Each structure stands twice: as C-alpha cells, then as structure tokens.
Amino acid sequence: MINFIPIFPLGIVVYPGEKLNLHIFEERYKQLINISFADKKPFGIPVVMNDKVAETGTVVTITEIAKRYDDGRMDVRAQGLNIFNILEIIKSVPERLYSGAIVDYPPTTDAKNVLAMQRVVAAVRELHKLLKVSKDFKKPDEELLSYDIAHHAGLSLEEEYELLGLPHESQRLEYLKRHLKKIIPIITGTENLKERIQLNGHFKELGGFDL
C-alpha cells in the first residue's frame, strides 16, 4: 500500500511497539501534533543520519498530550506502529508548515524464536552487568521481541537503523547476537585493563609460576 503521511524527521530510531516521549517546540511540529491528535491520524518519524533524511522510518501514533505550555510547546507521548520506506519527500504541503512523504510499507514478520531470544536477553544482561547499569524491559522475557531490547544492546544509531531495515525477527535476533558477541569481550577487556591500572603501585598477592 502506498500513501501520504506527515513526517517529523529526527535523529533517532523508533521501533514498532516502542513508547517514546517528545518535547515539541518548533511551530511546524506544534501544528503537526495538533492536527494529528485532533484527527487521530499517525505520522512518520524517518531517521536523520549524517544530516540527511534516511529512506526508512516508523509510523507513530500520539497516545497522549501530557502537558501544554503557555507558549504552545507540548510534552507528547507516542508509540511506534509499523515501518515505512520513503518513495518521495513532499517538502511543501498546502496550508501546512511541515513536510510529508509518499511512502510504502515493507512486509515484516515478528515470529518468535524463544531460544534465540533467551540467548540474546542473557547476553544483554551480561553487557549491563559489565557496564554496571540496570534496565527494565517492562515485559516478561517470553513476550519480548528484538524491537523491545534493541535500544539496550549498545548499538550505534547506524546499527539501530540497520536493524530497523531487517524484515524478519530471526534476522534481527541474529544481528543482535553477533553485535553482542563482538562487543562484550571488548568491554570485558576494558574492565580488566582498568583493574590492572588501579592495582599498579599497590602491594599485590601473586602466586609463583611452577617451572
């Protein structure tokens, strides 16, 4: 299906199902939010990378306008719906301050792979332990999808965008698994190096080497 949607380009990746908070302060996006909320219609957030609007993004819907300020600014709660690809950007929309795009919607699948997900979640938790951070996925493990944990896996913006473009859940889990397999040993090595530096100059209890 091909159709037109208003767009709000941002330097973030939004995944389907993700809940996000937005602070709206530009006039064009105040207008976009007010119209979308009043008409109960979604809009698109394409990813901005390297000062360019990328081809792929996520359709989002406004769930709540949490606060309106006297000057028109807003705090908005929204949720990701589905992924789109831009066919053409419409920079000037009649009677609107914001831009839009002609888009289509690539097919994606969310078929679960429980065993693969368990392994990826365990690796993410190992990463968090190394980094001394604590994250709540806000879902039971058996309900998690790759989209629920991607932001917690230490991906760069470019890597998050690559994952967004993968159509199958099995591909997304494999992508996360490979990333974590690469990054965890690096962080482990960094932690070991920090310990060695901190011990330098202190009395050490070292066992002898038997020849």
Backbone as CSV, one residue per row, in Angstrom:
resi,resn,N_x,N_y,N_z,CA_x,CA_y,CA_z,C_x,C_y,C_z
1,MET,0.843,-1.189,0.000,0.000,0.000,0.000,0.885,1.248,0.000
2,ILE,0.502,2.208,-0.806,1.235,3.476,-0.898,0.309,4.600,-0.446
3,ASN,0.815,5.484,0.413,0.002,6.646,0.790,0.886,7.791,1.257
4,PHE,0.240,8.899,1.605,0.931,10.101,2.071,0.828,10.181,3.591
5,ILE,1.945,10.535,4.253,1.917,10.771,5.695,2.718,12.038,6.011
6,PRO,2.320,12.793,7.044,3.173,13.868,7.537,4.436,13.248,8.124
7,ILE,5.556,13.966,8.068,6.784,13.417,8.636,7.420,14.397,9.621
8,PHE,8.067,13.812,10.612,8.766,14.535,11.674,10.160,13.905,11.758
9,PRO,11.096,14.302,10.879,12.428,13.672,10.870,13.183,13.955,12.170
10,LEU,13.770,12.902,12.732,14.524,13.020,13.983,15.778,12.149,13.921
11,GLY,16.758,12.512,14.710,17.996,11.751,14.757,17.924,10.581,15.712
12,ILE,16.829,9.850,15.661,16.633,8.658,16.488,15.986,7.569,15.643
13,VAL,16.120,6.333,16.106,15.394,5.214,15.518,14.257,4.864,16.469
14,VAL,13.057,4.801,15.934,11.891,4.365,16.704,11.489,2.993,16.185
15,TYR,11.267,2.060,17.096,10.873,0.710,16.694,9.377,0.489,16.891
16,PRO,8.776,-0.385,16.095,7.372,-0.723,16.311,7.131,-1.184,17.751
17,GLY,6.085,-0.663,18.352,5.761,-1.010,19.729,6.440,-0.137,20.769
18,GLU,7.460,0.616,20.355,8.201,1.443,21.308,7.376,2.637,21.771
19,LYS,7.455,2.930,23.056,6.823,4.125,23.613,7.888,5.209,23.739
20,LEU,7.553,6.414,23.320,8.525,7.497,23.390,7.867,8.785,23.828
21,ASN,8.677,9.629,24.451,8.235,10.945,24.892,8.906,12.001,24.032
22,LEU,8.135,12.953,23.557,8.654,14.015,22.700,8.306,15.372,23.291
23,HIS,9.268,16.278,23.277,9.011,17.674,23.669,8.935,18.489,22.378
24,ILE,7.796,19.042,22.088,7.533,19.721,20.820,7.638,21.223,21.028
25,PHE,8.541,21.866,20.261,8.722,23.312,20.441,8.764,24.082,19.124
26,GLU,9.023,23.424,17.987,9.035,24.133,16.706,7.604,24.328,16.203
27,GLU,7.348,25.484,15.587,5.993,25.806,15.141,5.438,24.759,14.183
28,ARG,6.263,24.314,13.243,5.757,23.356,12.250,5.334,22.040,12.895
29,TYR,6.053,21.636,13.951,5.712,20.366,14.591,4.628,20.526,15.654
30,LYS,4.474,21.738,16.194,3.287,22.007,17.009,2.034,21.801,16.153
31,GLN,2.091,22.335,14.929,0.949,22.189,14.026,0.713,20.722,13.678
32,LEU,1.786,20.011,13.374,1.664,18.597,13.021,1.012,17.813,14.153
33,ILE,1.495,18.015,15.385,0.969,17.267,16.528,-0.496,17.620,16.773
34,ASN,-0.819,18.904,16.730,-2.207,19.317,16.977,-3.161,18.708,15.958
35,ILE,-2.772,18.719,14.677,-3.637,18.167,13.630,-3.723,16.649,13.750
36,SER,-2.590,16.001,13.960,-2.587,14.537,14.072,-3.413,14.075,15.266
37,PHE,-3.282,14.788,16.379,-4.023,14.401,17.585,-5.521,14.640,17.407
38,ALA,-5.869,15.778,16.827,-7.287,16.102,16.626,-7.944,15.126,15.650
39,ASP,-7.220,14.783,14.585,-7.773,13.893,13.559,-7.555,12.416,13.864
40,LYS,-6.824,12.134,14.953,-6.492,10.754,15.346,-5.812,10.004,14.205
41,LYS,-4.847,10.709,13.594,-4.093,10.114,12.492,-2.610,10.063,12.842
42,PRO,-1.914,9.020,12.427,-0.493,8.884,12.747,0.369,9.757,11.843
43,PHE,1.647,9.821,12.175,2.635,10.495,11.340,3.905,9.659,11.334
44,GLY,4.842,10.040,10.494,6.059,9.253,10.357,7.278,9.929,10.964
45,ILE,8.141,9.123,11.587,9.432,9.613,12.055,10.516,8.902,11.261
46,PRO,10.986,9.539,10.161,12.135,8.973,9.449,13.421,9.324,10.195
47,VAL,14.425,8.483,10.044,15.685,8.663,10.763,16.564,9.670,10.032
48,VAL,17.143,10.593,10.781,18.118,11.533,10.234,19.517,11.050,10.593
49,MET,20.342,10.802,9.573,21.725,10.386,9.783,22.628,11.166,8.835
50,ASN,23.743,11.626,9.366,24.712,12.380,8.553,24.049,13.558,7.835
51,ASP,23.172,14.236,8.567,22.472,15.425,8.063,21.590,15.127,6.857
52,LYS,21.138,13.890,6.741,20.233,13.522,5.653,19.067,12.714,6.207
53,VAL,17.916,12.849,5.576,16.757,12.036,5.945,16.899,10.674,5.271
54,ALA,16.970,9.639,6.088,17.125,8.289,5.556,15.803,7.794,4.963
55,GLU,15.916,6.716,4.244,14.775,6.181,3.492,13.721,5.532,4.381
56,THR,14.148,4.985,5.514,13.256,4.171,6.341,12.948,4.861,7.663
57,GLY,11.738,4.646,8.146,11.332,5.199,9.442,10.174,4.412,9.994
58,THR,9.558,4.979,11.020,8.469,4.287,11.706,7.260,5.209,11.847
59,VAL,6.100,4.667,11.542,4.843,5.375,11.765,4.547,5.355,13.263
60,VAL,4.170,6.508,13.810,3.837,6.581,15.239,2.464,7.211,15.412
61,THR,1.848,6.892,16.527,0.570,7.486,16.879,0.701,8.181,18.224
62,ILE,0.000,9.285,18.384,0.031,10.028,19.647,-0.930,9.356,20.621
63,THR,-0.420,8.974,21.779,-1.275,8.360,22.792,-1.764,9.378,23.815
64,GLU,-0.991,10.458,23.995,-1.390,11.461,24.993,-0.600,12.749,24.792
65,ILE,-1.266,13.872,24.940,-0.552,15.141,25.104,-0.469,15.375,26.608
66,ALA,0.704,15.090,27.155,0.863,15.070,28.613,0.828,16.465,29.211
67,LYS,1.331,17.453,28.468,1.356,18.822,29.008,1.381,19.829,27.878
68,ARG,0.630,20.877,28.037,0.668,22.018,27.116,1.203,23.230,27.883
69,TYR,2.181,23.907,27.293,2.759,25.089,27.908,2.073,26.346,27.355
70,ASP,2.206,27.447,28.066,1.548,28.699,27.673,1.993,29.178,26.294
71,ASP,3.239,28.882,25.905,3.756,29.334,24.612,3.485,28.346,23.480
72,GLY,2.706,27.294,23.755,2.348,26.340,22.715,3.201,25.092,22.673
73,ARG,4.285,25.095,23.433,5.097,23.877,23.483,4.283,22.747,24.108
74,MET,4.682,21.490,23.797,3.936,20.337,24.302,4.874,19.211,24.694
75,ASP,4.467,18.468,25.710,5.078,17.183,26.021,4.110,16.111,25.543
76,VAL,4.602,15.255,24.654,3.727,14.308,23.966,4.215,12.878,24.194
77,ARG,3.284,11.985,24.434,3.588,10.553,24.492,3.080,9.907,23.205
78,ALA,3.921,9.071,22.629,3.575,8.424,21.353,4.041,6.977,21.378
79,GLN,3.615,6.230,20.371,4.005,4.821,20.278,4.231,4.450,18.827
80,GLY,5.319,3.688,18.586,5.625,3.215,17.242,4.633,2.173,16.775
81,LEU,4.274,2.237,15.501,3.317,1.291,14.929,3.985,0.335,13.946
82,ASN,4.349,0.840,12.779,4.918,-0.020,11.743,5.964,0.752,10.940
83,ILE,6.713,0.027,10.140,7.846,0.595,9.407,7.395,1.048,8.015
84,PHE,7.998,2.143,7.540,7.707,2.623,6.186,9.007,2.911,5.451
85,ASN,8.920,2.924,4.138,10.005,3.374,3.265,9.531,4.598,2.484
86,ILE,10.370,5.613,2.420,10.020,6.832,1.697,10.233,6.633,0.198
87,LEU,9.207,6.920,-0.580,9.310,6.908,-2.037,9.615,8.306,-2.564
88,GLU,9.021,9.316,-1.903,9.244,10.706,-2.308,8.922,11.632,-1.139
89,ILE,9.801,12.592,-0.881,9.535,13.599,0.147,8.799,14.779,-0.484
90,ILE,7.723,15.198,0.144,6.958,16.361,-0.288,7.316,17.502,0.665
91,LYS,8.217,18.376,0.233,8.730,19.419,1.136,7.677,20.461,1.479
92,SER,6.825,20.794,0.517,5.819,21.834,0.737,4.423,21.231,0.621
93,VAL,3.696,21.258,1.732,2.336,20.723,1.771,1.375,21.901,1.900
94,PRO,0.356,22.005,1.036,-0.564,23.146,1.089,-1.149,23.369,2.483
95,GLU,-1.091,24.606,2.942,-1.665,25.032,4.214,-1.044,24.333,5.422
96,ARG,0.154,23.827,5.249,0.847,23.165,6.351,2.271,23.698,6.461
97,LEU,2.773,23.772,7.676,4.156,24.211,7.896,5.145,23.055,7.783
98,TYR,4.661,21.853,7.974,5.525,20.671,7.986,5.550,19.989,6.626
99,SER,6.489,19.076,6.454,6.620,18.319,5.208,5.917,16.973,5.335
100,GLY,5.855,16.281,4.213,5.259,14.949,4.202,6.028,14.035,3.271
101,ALA,5.533,12.849,3.097,6.209,11.894,2.219,5.207,10.898,1.653
102,ILE,5.493,10.479,0.439,4.789,9.340,-0.145,5.562,8.099,0.287
103,VAL,4.879,7.155,0.905,5.568,6.005,1.489,4.876,4.701,1.114
104,ASP,5.630,3.624,1.255,5.019,2.300,1.249,5.489,1.552,2.494
105,TYR,4.902,0.398,2.719,5.115,-0.316,3.966,5.672,-1.709,3.671
106,PRO,6.973,-1.920,3.917,7.569,-3.231,3.633,7.017,-4.285,4.574
107,PRO,6.848,-5.507,4.096,6.353,-6.575,4.981,7.407,-6.940,6.020
108,THR,6.967,-7.150,7.237,7.852,-7.608,8.305,7.166,-8.743,9.054
109,THR,7.969,-9.580,9.698,7.409,-10.674,10.493,7.981,-10.606,11.901
110,ASP,7.136,-10.971,12.868,7.530,-10.960,14.271,7.467,-12.362,14.872
111,ALA,7.582,-13.400,14.026,7.509,-14.774,14.526,8.596,-14.996,15.573
112,LYS,8.190,-15.440,16.751,9.122,-15.543,17.876,10.009,-16.775,17.747
113,ASN,11.243,-16.607,18.219,12.185,-17.720,18.389,12.624,-17.664,19.844
114,VAL,11.953,-18.433,20.678,12.119,-18.319,22.123,13.551,-18.588,22.546
115,LEU,14.170,-19.637,22.007,15.532,-19.999,22.400,16.525,-18.909,22.003
116,ALA,16.406,-18.412,20.775,17.311,-17.350,20.311,17.127,-16.093,21.150
117,MET,15.881,-15.764,21.479,15.623,-14.586,22.302,16.216,-14.743,23.694
118,GLN,16.092,-15.925,24.288,16.660,-16.163,25.616,18.164,-15.917,25.612
119,ARG,18.838,-16.361,24.566,20.283,-16.181,24.483,20.657,-14.704,24.325
120,VAL,19.891,-13.999,23.508,20.174,-12.575,23.305,19.903,-11.788,24.585
121,VAL,18.802,-12.083,25.256,18.473,-11.383,26.505,19.551,-11.647,27.551
122,ALA,20.025,-12.897,27.643,21.089,-13.216,28.599,22.352,-12.420,28.288
123,ALA,22.659,-12.267,27.007,23.853,-11.503,26.607,23.685,-10.022,26.918
124,VAL,22.475,-9.483,26.693,22.220,-8.077,27.016,22.379,-7.847,28.513
125,ARG,21.890,-8.776,29.317,22.015,-8.625,30.773,23.484,-8.747,31.210
126,GLU,24.237,-9.586,30.536,25.670,-9.668,30.826,26.351,-8.339,30.502
127,LEU,25.969,-7.738,29.370,26.505,-6.432,28.988,26.179,-5.384,30.047
128,HIS,24.941,-5.367,30.507,24.527,-4.391,31.519,25.283,-4.589,32.828
129,LYS,25.531,-5.852,33.174,26.291,-6.136,34.396,27.708,-5.585,34.292
130,LEU,28.324,-5.756,33.137,29.671,-5.231,32.923,29.678,-3.704,32.999
131,LEU,28.634,-3.090,32.472,28.552,-1.635,32.447,27.997,-1.052,33.743
132,LYS,27.567,-1.956,34.644,27.001,-1.541,35.933,25.764,-0.659,35.735
133,VAL,24.900,-1.099,34.822,23.619,-0.416,34.610,22.488,-1.417,34.828
134,SER,21.313,-0.891,35.097,20.146,-1.739,35.311,19.007,-1.246,34.422
135,LYS,18.436,-2.163,33.662,17.347,-1.802,32.754,16.168,-2.739,32.959
136,ASP,14.990,-2.154,32.907,13.763,-2.930,33.000,13.125,-2.961,31.614
137,PHE,12.965,-4.151,31.041,12.385,-4.266,29.704,10.861,-4.093,29.723
138,LYS,10.273,-4.062,30.917,8.844,-3.782,31.102,7.937,-4.838,30.476
139,LYS,8.483,-6.009,30.219,7.707,-7.136,29.715,8.318,-8.418,30.262
140,PRO,7.522,-9.461,30.445,8.114,-10.761,30.756,9.017,-11.215,29.606
141,ASP,10.069,-11.952,29.925,11.024,-12.376,28.896,10.340,-13.100,27.734
142,GLU,9.335,-13.902,28.047,8.690,-14.696,26.995,7.880,-13.845,26.024
143,GLU,7.624,-12.582,26.368,6.875,-11.691,25.477,7.769,-10.744,24.689
144,LEU,9.060,-10.778,24.956,9.974,-9.826,24.326,10.203,-10.129,22.854
145,LEU,10.378,-9.053,22.081,10.835,-9.132,20.698,12.132,-8.341,20.572
146,SER,12.797,-8.514,19.448,14.060,-7.799,19.216,13.872,-6.288,19.366
147,TYR,12.731,-5.770,18.913,12.477,-4.333,18.998,12.477,-3.842,20.453
148,ASP,12.095,-4.714,21.395,11.999,-4.317,22.801,13.367,-4.131,23.453
149,ILE,14.379,-4.788,22.919,15.684,-4.751,23.583,16.767,-4.086,22.740
150,ALA,16.449,-3.727,21.511,17.488,-3.201,20.604,18.162,-1.952,21.156
151,HIS,17.376,-1.054,21.781,17.959,0.172,22.327,18.855,-0.092,23.542
152,HIS,18.779,-1.289,24.099,19.526,-1.621,25.312,20.765,-2.466,25.014
153,ALA,21.080,-2.652,23.736,22.165,-3.569,23.359,23.458,-2.858,22.984
154,GLY,23.509,-1.536,23.171,24.740,-0.808,22.876,24.992,-0.591,21.398
155,LEU,23.936,-0.533,20.604,24.074,-0.282,19.171,24.285,1.205,18.908
156,SER,25.036,1.519,17.869,25.131,2.903,17.406,23.849,3.249,16.652
157,LEU,23.664,4.533,16.335,22.492,4.946,15.562,22.456,4.221,14.226
158,GLU,23.609,4.112,13.579,23.672,3.434,12.275,23.296,1.962,12.413
159,GLU,23.725,1.335,13.492,23.394,-0.080,13.704,21.915,-0.253,14.044
160,GLU,21.375,0.665,14.836,19.942,0.605,15.119,19.132,0.747,13.833
161,TYR,19.614,1.597,12.938,18.928,1.787,11.662,19.022,0.522,10.799
162,GLU,20.182,-0.116,10.786,20.322,-1.372,10.033,19.346,-2.422,10.545
163,LEU,19.215,-2.506,11.860,18.288,-3.484,12.429,16.847,-3.161,12.038
164,LEU,16.504,-1.863,12.005,15.162,-1.445,11.603,14.811,-1.959,10.208
165,GLY,15.807,-2.054,9.343,15.566,-2.473,7.970,15.492,-3.973,7.761
166,LEU,15.729,-4.764,8.802,15.676,-6.223,8.662,14.232,-6.690,8.794
167,PRO,13.704,-7.429,7.812,12.272,-7.711,7.801,11.820,-8.848,8.717
168,HIS,12.739,-9.723,9.106,12.336,-10.908,9.870,12.914,-10.890,11.280
169,GLU,12.127,-11.339,12.243,12.577,-11.381,13.633,13.838,-12.226,13.779
170,SER,13.915,-13.324,13.062,15.109,-14.180,13.152,16.362,-13.429,12.703
171,GLN,16.246,-12.591,11.680,17.380,-11.792,11.215,17.781,-10.753,12.261
172,ARG,16.784,-10.144,12.886,17.080,-9.123,13.888,17.764,-9.722,15.112
173,LEU,17.325,-10.904,15.523,17.961,-11.575,16.662,19.387,-11.980,16.328
174,GLU,19.599,-12.459,15.118,20.955,-12.833,14.700,21.859,-11.605,14.673
175,TYR,21.337,-10.487,14.227,22.100,-9.237,14.197,22.523,-8.839,15.609
176,LEU,21.572,-8.903,16.555,21.885,-8.559,17.939,22.892,-9.536,18.540
177,LYS,22.723,-10.809,18.238,23.636,-11.824,18.778,25.069,-11.569,18.323
178,ARG,25.242,-11.284,17.048,26.588,-11.027,16.517,27.188,-9.763,17.119
179,HIS,26.361,-8.739,17.271,26.839,-7.494,17.868,27.316,-7.726,19.295
180,LEU,26.509,-8.423,20.083,26.853,-8.656,21.479,28.076,-9.559,21.612
181,LYS,28.183,-10.529,20.721,29.351,-11.419,20.731,30.633,-10.641,20.451
182,LYS,30.515,-9.568,19.697,31.677,-8.737,19.359,32.003,-7.750,20.473
183,ILE,30.965,-7.131,21.059,31.208,-6.018,21.984,31.518,-6.457,23.410
184,ILE,30.934,-7.578,23.864,31.139,-7.995,25.255,32.605,-8.293,25.563
185,PRO,33.348,-9.022,24.710,34.774,-9.226,25.010,35.572,-7.930,25.053
186,ILE,35.187,-6.943,24.257,35.891,-5.654,24.275,35.689,-4.970,25.617
187,ILE,34.442,-4.977,26.097,34.157,-4.332,27.385,34.795,-5.102,28.526
188,THR,34.778,-6.432,28.445,35.439,-7.247,29.464,36.920,-6.911,29.527
189,GLY,37.560,-6.788,28.359,38.975,-6.433,28.306,39.235,-5.056,28.877
190,THR,38.322,-4.118,28.625,38.472,-2.767,29.162,38.381,-2.771,30.683
191,GLU,37.438,-3.557,31.229,37.301,-3.647,32.682,38.545,-4.263,33.306
192,ASN,39.099,-5.304,32.653,40.323,-5.926,33.160,41.479,-4.937,33.140
193,LEU,41.547,-4.140,32.069,42.607,-3.134,31.969,42.469,-2.093,33.075
194,LYS,41.240,-1.670,33.354,41.017,-0.692,34.422,41.492,-1.249,35.763
195,GLU,41.220,-2.541,36.016,41.662,-3.156,37.268,43.184,-3.181,37.360
196,ARG,43.839,-3.498,36.247,45.300,-3.550,36.247,45.897,-2.175,36.519
197,ILE,45.296,-1.151,35.927,45.784,0.210,36.143,45.588,0.629,37.600
198,GLN,44.429,0.280,38.159,44.145,0.646,39.537,45.065,-0.062,40.521
199,LEU,45.493,-1.278,40.188,46.384,-2.048,41.061,47.834,-1.611,40.957
200,ASN,48.181,-0.906,39.901,49.566,-0.515,39.693,50.065,0.345,40.853
201,GLY,51.202,-0.058,41.452,51.771,0.677,42.583,51.325,0.157,43.926
202,HIS,50.356,-0.774,43.947,49.898,-1.346,45.193,50.595,-2.685,45.443
203,PHE,50.625,-3.111,46.706,51.139,-4.434,47.026,50.212,-5.471,46.414
204,LYS,50.788,-6.464,45.777,49.999,-7.465,45.087,50.272,-8.847,45.672
205,GLU,49.237,-9.614,45.802,49.403,-11.003,46.235,49.391,-11.864,44.976
206,LEU,50.580,-12.310,44.583,50.725,-13.042,43.326,51.280,-14.425,43.587
207,GLY,50.695,-15.417,42.957,51.217,-16.761,43.065,52.408,-16.948,42.133
208,GLY,53.371,-17.771,42.564,54.540,-18.053,41.734,54.199,-19.020,40.621
209,PHE,55.033,-19.015,39.597,54.840,-19.892,38.446,55.756,-21.103,38.592
210,ASP,55.189,-22.275,38.605,55.978,-23.509,38.749,56.612,-23.899,37.424
211,LEU,57.945,-23.971,37.419,58.655,-24.387,36.201,58.739,-25.898,36.124
